[in-house]
Amino acid sequence: MTPARFRASDLIGWSAAPPDYEAGLRAATATIVPLLLGELTGRPQLIWVALGGWLATFADPGGPYPLRASALLGFALAGGASALAGGLWGAHPWLSIAALFLWAAGCALLRVYGDAAGSIGSLALIAFAISLGSPAPLEICALRGLFFGAGTLWAAAMALALWPLHPYRPVRAAVSACHLAVAAHMRELAASPPSWAQSEKAMRNRSAIRRSLETARGILASVRSARRGETRRGELLVALYEAAELAMGDMAALSEALQWREQMPPWLSRALREATEAFEWSARVVAEEQSAPLAPPDPPSEDGELGALAQRLVSHARLAVEAAAALQGGSPGPQGAFALDTRAARRSLRDALSFRSLELQHALRVATTCAAAALVGMLSHRPRWYWIVVTAVIVLQPHSGATLRRAMQRTFGTVAGAMLGALLAPVTHTPGRAALVLFALAIVAVALRKQSHAIYAALVTPLFVLMAESTSGDWHLTWTRVSSTLLGGGLALVGAYAFWPARERELLPGQIAALLRKVRAYLSSALAGAPSEQARREAGLLLANADAAFERFLDEPHRDDEVEALMGLKAAARRLIGAIASLSAAPGELHHAGEQLSDALESLAAASEARQAPPPLPPLPRTPQTERLVRPVEVIHSALSRFLQ
């Protein structure tokens, strides 16, 4: 990835994700319908309903319905309160800058409670800034807050009841195809003589598996990049992908070991058939086909090289069954690398208020930049000065490189949008025509938002100029919006490079090494019979910072395989911390295995620090007691190898 490619591609920032026209149609309905009703009934205050519906489209984190419902309800309350408070503070121009600083810091700190909460905070801050630029008496501000909340609830009703979407369906299909390809190869391997493992047909099979894995990796990374509130379902799909990825490596190792054998051992054929059934069953479940529950296969008891390899393969088949059963809703989830117990990595406000915390650094960055943007707008007596603040909020990212890219895209898109607005002005002289044009713009803007922020900005520029004016065909504010974008983007760049600037690609290997060493220290204390609460808390803080670092990395130029590898590494590290927390009951019997795992973690940390692919793992003991520790370490090794390759 060269610097020239970075600059050229970032101007548009096109992604390979497919357009989501259903989401665009839903967003347009949530926004333009109340806007049109306001025009037809002479109630301009309904523009706040439209604004609430529009912003609620981006507050929806996706994923399970309880998560989406709680997020949208939380945004209705936060956004309504922001619209109310902003209008009241706007009556006091200089005090309003201090209020904006505090409100911005509080909204930005919501990131400590997760990415969905962070998005809600950013959108609520936008609502506060817009209302701050339109001061009004208490009764009008209260009505404004109610209208904004009503618009959010209107969008939530469509998202959850009237018009639900299923963004993970392509991921399910791709992961299911991986499992079917793995199962087909294992079935042939079980029914063939050992020499078949090195045949041309076997190699074609492995090539097909690799292609299906690459396809699934790209789709999973693309969907994950766009939906940052996902927890359970996203991690289970990562677990299912990793199960196929690890099984691919197991079969390659088995093929090497079998080439010196004259006959396939009967016990190995049986183990391969059981693993095949497991992957076929998980493929059906992931594809949402009805399937009776399946018990995970038992690992073979044979010793030797083949025995160890077969145990690994069956272990990963068990992971596939456990993850698929949890996805189906019939079990609590995998009990190893992807067990869904996040107690050891829970974020806390106390950790976020530490100056080592990336959340606090970003909160101060956002608050200072927003206050500066408001001050510039007020001193220059600009109309719609809050557009400067809104631009700064949208452009300013937790990482300086991402902010530069977003500023370029926003500026390019807004200038292009101004030209588009000039072309559309002659056909928007009536409310009906304006509504049709804006409805189409909203559909395409949201549908292409994942592909390119620049194109999205080009389409929403004429949309919001008309929404701001609430009149048709009046485009005199278009150039005000362009200049406001330039000012807001410039201030965001100043804020990004003045406060803790860094490129995440350069920092991630060191952060991964620090995380692994802290997990190693926690493991050592647990094996000594006295698990350190301080080590656990520090490991949790480093993991929380790694989550934030991953989000910043998504906004830099990256490959899809890097995204998937980091997703797997983070999930496995989280599971490992949870597994260590359960060792305090009987650590003595795990002492020898724990020493080997501790050495493996140090080796992985050293490789990450040196930015080199880690050496192969030594044979690790696999017993029911060690399985919860061995699985995550294997996944970390596999993911780190792919990330650093």
N, C-alpha and C positions, 0 to 999 in steps of 0.2 A: 504494500500500500504506500504509494509515493506521495510526497507533499503536493505535487502538481495535480494528481488525481483528486486529492482532498479538496483543493480550492475549486477545481472545475466542477466537480459533482455537487458540491455543497450549495451552489447558487440555486439549483432546483431541488436537490436532495431527493431524487426519485427512489422509491422503494419498490420491491418486487411483490408486495402484498396485493391481493386482488381488491378492486374497488368494492365498497360496501354500500350499494345503492339502497338497500332496505333501511340501513341506519340513516342514510341521508333523507329518505322519504319521511321517516319518523321524526327526525329533527326539524325538517321543514314544516311538518304538520304542527308540531309543538310550538313553533315560533310564528309562522306567518298567519295561521288561523286567528289567534288573538289580536295580532297586529291589524289584520283586515277588519275584524269586528270593531276595533277601536276607530278605524277610519270611517266605517259605515255608520256607526252609532254616535259619532262625535265625542268619543271618550278617549282622548289622547293618553290618559293615565294607564290604559291597557297595554301601553308599550312595556310597562314593568312586568306584566304577565308574559309578554313575548320574550323579554330578556331572561326571566326566570326559566322559561321553557328551553331557551337556547343554551344557557349555561348548564342546566341540568343534564343535557345531552352528554356533556363532557365530564360531569360528576359521576356518571354511572360507571362503576369499576368493572362491570362484568362479573361472571362467576355465579356462585350459588345465590338463589333468590334472597335468603336472609341477609347476606352481605350487601346485595344491591339495594334491598329495601331500607336497611339501616343507613347506608351511605346517602341515599337520596332523601330520606327523612332528615338526616343530619344536615344535609345541604339546604333543605327548605328552611330549617331553623336558623342556620348560620347565615345563609344568604338574606333571609328576611330581616334578621337583626342587623346585618351590615347595611342593607338599604335604609333601614330606619335610622341607625346611628349616623351614617354618612350624611344624610340630609340635615340632621340636627347640628352636627359639628360644622357643616358648611357655612352656617350663618356667622361663624367666627373665623375669619380667614387665617389669621396667624396661629391661633390655637389649633386650627384644623390640621396644620402641618405636624404639630406634636401628636395630635390624635392619630393621624395617618401613620406616623412612625410606630406608635405603640400597637395599633391595629395590625399593621403589616408584620411586625415581629411576632405577635401572637398567632396570626394565621400561618406564617411560615413555620413556626414551631410545631404545628400540628403534624408535621412530617414524622415526628417521633412516634406517633401512633400508627404508622404505616403509610404506604404510598397512596391508598385510597383517601385517607385523612389529609394527606398532603395536597392532593388535587382539590379536595373540598376547600382547604384553606386558601389556595391560590384563587379559586373562583369566587369565594366569598370576599377576598380582598379586591377583586375587580368590581364586584357589586358595590363595595364601600366607596371605592374611588369614583365610580360613575355618579353615585348619589351625593358624594361630597361636592361634586361640581354643579349640583342642582339643589341648593339649599331651599328649605321650605319650613313652614310652621309644623308643630308637633302633629296636629291631626292629619295633615297631608302626608307627612313622613310615615305615620302609622299606617295609613291606607296604602302607601307605596310598599312598605314591608309586607303587608298582607297580600297585595297583588303579586309581588315577587314570589312569595311562598306558594301562592295558588298556581302560578306558572310552573314552578318546580313540581308540585304534586300532579299537575296535568301531564307533564312529561313522564313522571314516574308511573302514572296509571297506564300510559301507553306502553312503557318499557316492560312493566311487570305483568300486566293483565291483558291489554288489548292487542299488543304488538310485540311479543317477546322475540328476541333474536337468539341465534345459537352460534356464536363465533368459534366455538371449539369443534364444530363438526368436521371441518377439514383436517384438524389435528388428529381427531379420532380415526378418520379414514386412513391417514398416512401411517400412524402408529400400528393400526390393525394390519396394514399391508406388510409392515416390517415383521410382525410376529408370524404372519402366514408364511413369509419367505423363509424365516428361520425354521419354522416347523417343517416345511417341505424338505429343506436340506437335511434336517435331522432324521426325518423318516427314511429318506434314501440311504443315509449313512448307516442307520440301524439295520437295514435290510440287505446291505451289500458287503462284499469281502473287504478287508482292510485296504487293499490296493486301490479301491474305488476312491478313497479319500484324496488321492493325488491325481485322479483322472481329469481329463479336460472338462467333463460334465460337472464334476464337483467344483472346479475352479470357476466355471460359468455361474454356478449357483452362488458361490461366495461373492462374485462380482455383482450379481443381481441383488443380493442382500445389502451389499455396501451402497448400491445406488438407492435402494429403498430407505436405508438409514439416512443418507444424505438428504433425500427429499423430505423425510419426516423432520430432520433437524432444522432445515430451512423454514418449514411451515411453522414448527413449534416456536422457533426464535422470532419469527415475524409476528405471530399472534401475541406472544408474550411481550414483545416490545411495545405493542399498542395497548395492552390491557394490564395495567400495573397493579390492580387490586386483587388479582387472583391469588388464592392460597391453596386450599385443599385440592381442588380439581387440577390446577396447574402443576402442583408437585406430584400428584399421582401420575399424570401424563409424562412428566419428566422421568419418574421411576420406571414406567413401562418402556419408555424409550431406552433408558439405561440398561434395563434387563435384556433387551434385544442386542444392544451394543456389546454388553459383557458376554452374552452367549455367543456372539459372533467370534470374539476372541477365544472363548473356550473351545469352540469347534475347530478353529485354526490350530490351536495347540494339540487337540486330539488328533487332527489329521497328521501332524508331524510325528506324534508318538505312535500312530498306528502303522506307519509305513514300514516298520521293522517287524510287524506281526504277520503271521501266516493266516490266522483265523481271528474272527471277531469273538471275543469272550461273550458267552451267553448273558452274563450279568450286565455287561456293558450295553448289549442290544436292548435288554429290558429297561435299563436306565434311560437310554435314548428315546425309546418309545414313550415312556412316562413323561419325559420332558417335552416330547412332541405334542402329546395330548394337552399338556399344560399350556403351551404356547398357542395351540389351536383354540383352546377354550378362551384364553385371554383375548385373542384376536376377535372372537365372536362377541365377547362382552364389550370390548372397546368400541366395536362397530354398532353397539346398541341392539344386538340380536338377543332374543330370549334364550337363556341357557341355564340349565340346572346347576346348582352349586357343585364345585369340584374341590376335593381335598388336595392340598399341595402335595407333590410327590415327596417320598422319603429318600434321602441321599443313600447311595450304596455304602456298604460297610467295608468293601475291599480296600487293601492297602496298595502301596506302590504308586508309580507315576500315573498309570491309567486311573487308579482309584481316586487319587487326589484331583485329577482333572475332571472326572465324572462328578465328584462331589461339588466342585465349583459350578459345573454346568447345571446340576440339579438345584443347587442353591439359588442360582439366578432364575431358573424356572419357577421356583417357589416365590421369588420376589414378584415375578409376573402375575402369578395367581393371586397373591395377596393384594397387590395393587389393583388388579382388575376387579377383585371382589369388593374392595373398598369403593372403587369408582361406581360399581353397580349398586352400592349401598348396603351390602350384606355383611360387612365386617369393619372393624375399626381401622384397618389398613396394615401395611407391612410392619413387621416387628423388628426390622433390621435397619438398613441404611435410610429408609424413608418413613420410619415410624413417625406419625404426625403428633409429636409431643414437643412443643416449642417452649416449655417452661424455662429451659436453661438459656434461651436466647431472647427472652422477652425484653423489649425496650422499656426504659423508665424515664420519667421527666428529669429525675436527678442526674442520670447519665447525660441527657441532652443539654443540661445547663452547665456541663463541664466545658471549659474552653478547648478541650481536645475534641469535642463533639462537632462533627460536620453539620449537624442540624442547627446548632447555635450559631456557628459561623455563617451559615447561609441565611438564617433569620436576621442577623445584624446587617448582612449585605443587602437583603431585600428591603429592610426598613429604611436604611440610609439612602438607598437609591430612590425609593418611592418618595421620601420626603424631599430629596433634591429635585426630583421631577416636578412635584407639586409647586415647589418654590420657584423654579424656572417658569412654569406656566403662569403663576400668579403675577410675578414681576413683569412678565412680558405682556400681560393683559390679553392673552390669547383666548378666542372663543373655543369652547370645548377643550379646555386645557387638560381635563382629566384623561384625554386620549394619550397624552404623553405618559401619564402614570400607568395606564393600562398597557401601553406598548412595553414599558420598562418591565412590568410584571411578567408579561408573556415572553419577552426576549431573555430576561435574566434567568440563567440556569445555574444549578449548583456547581458547575464547572466552567472555567473560562473558555476552553475550546468549544464547548457546546454553545455557550453564549455567542461567541463570534459567528458560528454557523447559523444560529437562529436569527441573529441580527441581519446577516446577509440575506437570508431567505425572506425575512419579514419586509425588509426594505425593497428588495426586488419585486416581491409579490404586491406590495402596496402601490408602487409606481405603476406596475402593470394593471392593477385594479383601477387606478385612476383613469387610465386610458380606456379600459373597458367601460367604466362608468360614463365617460364622455360619449362613447358609441351607443350606450343603452338609453341615454337621456331622452332622445326623441320619441321613444316608444313607451314612456312611463308617465304620461300626462294625466292619467286617471287612476283612481285607487285600484280598480280591477286589473288594469294592465300592469301597474306596479307590483301588485300582489303576485301575478303570474310570473313576472320576471324574477322577483325575489324568491318565490317558491322554487323555481328552477335553479337559481344560484345556490340556495341553501342545500338542495339535494346533492348537487355536484360537489359543493365545497366539503360537506361532511363525508361523502363517499370517497373523495380523494385525499382526505386529511392524512391518512396513514401513508399515502404515497409521497406527498410533497407538501411541506408547510408553505412553501412559496406559492404554489398554485392555490392552496387554501386561502392564503392572505389576499391573493388577487381576486378571489371570488367573494370574500366577505367584505372587502372594502366598499363596493357600491351598496351591498346589503345594509351595512351599518350606517353609511351616510344617509340613506333614506330612512332607516329606523330612527336616527337621531333627529332628523328634520320632521318626520311624520307628515311629509308632503310629497307629492309625486313630481318627479322631473326637476327638482331643485338641487343642482350639483355644485353650488358655490362653496360648500364645505369640503369638497373632494381634495383640494390642494392643501387645505388646513390639515386634513388627515395625513397627507403625504409628509408635510413638514413636521407634524407631531410624531410620526413614525421615525423620522430621521433623528429628532431630538431624543425620543424615548430610547431608541436603539443605541444612540451614542452614550447616553447616561448609563444604560445597562452594561455596555462594554467597559466604561470607566469603573463601575462598581465591581464587575467581574475580575478585572485585572488589578484593582486596588486592594481587594480583600482576599487573601489566601489563594492566589491563582495557581493552577496546576493542570497538567494533562493526565487524565486517568490512566491511559495506556502505559505511561511511564511509572505510575505509582502502584498499579495493581499487583505486580509480582511481589513487591516488598510487603504490601498489605496482606497478601495471601500467606507469605512466609511468617509474618507476625502472628496471624490468626492460627496457623498450624502449630507454631511454637507455644502459644498460649493454651491451645487445646492439649498439647503434649504435657505442659505443666499441670494442667487440671487432671489429666489421666494419672500422672505420677503421684499426685497427692491422694487420689482416690485409691490407687493400688497400695499406698502406704497405710491405708485404713483411716485416714483423716482428710477427707475431701475438703479442699480449701474453698470456702465461700467467696473469698476475694478473687481466687483464680477463676471460679465459675462466672462471677460478675464481669471480670475483665474480658473473659472469652466471649461473653454475651455482648459486651460493648463493641469488641472488635468485629463480631459477626454483624451487628447492627450497622457499623460503619462500612462493612463489606457490602451490605445490601444497598446502602446509599452510593457506594462506589460503582456498583453494578449498574444502577440507574444512570449514573453519569456516563458510564462507558457506552450505554445504549445510544447516547446522543452524539458520540464520536463516530468517525468512519470505522466500521468493523465488518468482520465476516460472520455469517450466520453460524458457522461451526464454533467460533469463539463464544458467541452468545450462549449456545447450548451447553458448551463445556463449563462456562462459568455458572450457569443455572444448576447443572449437576453438582459442581463442586460446592456451591453454597448450601444446597439441600443436604448433601452428604455431611458437611461439617456441622450443620444444625442437628442432624440425627446423631452424629457421633457425640456431641455435647450431651444430648439427652440420654444416650446409652451409658456414658460415663457416670451420669448422675444416679443411675440405678445400680452401680457397682458397690455402693457402700455396705450392702447387706453381707456379702461374702467375697471380699476382694482377694483373699489368700489363694484360692484355687486358680485365679487368673493371673497370678504374679508373673509366671514365665511368659505366657502369651502377651501380657501387658508390656513386658520389656521389649519384646520383638516389635510390637506395634509402636512403642515409643521411639525405637530406633527408626522405624519406617517413617514416622511423622517428621523426625528430624531430617531424614534424607529428602523427603518431599519439600520441606521448608528450604533446605539448602539449594535444591534445584530451582525452586521458584525464585529465590533471591538472586541466583546466578543467571536467571532467565534461560535455563537449559532444560531439556526434557529429562524427567527423573529416570534413574536407573530402574531396571525391573525389580519388582518386589520379591523378597525371598519367600519361600514357602511359609505360609502362616497357618497356625493350628486352627482347625475347624472343629469345634464342639458346640453343643447347644449353648454353652456358657459364653463362648467367644464369638459366636456368629454375629451378635449385635455390634461388636467392635470391628470385626474383620470386614464385613460388608461395606461400611462407610469408607474405610481406608482404601479398599479396592476401587471404589467409585472415585474417590479423590485422586488416586493415582491415574486412573483412566482419563478423567476430565482434565487434570493438569497436563498430561502428556499431549492431549489434543490442543489445549490452549497455547502451549509453549512451542508447538511444532513449527 
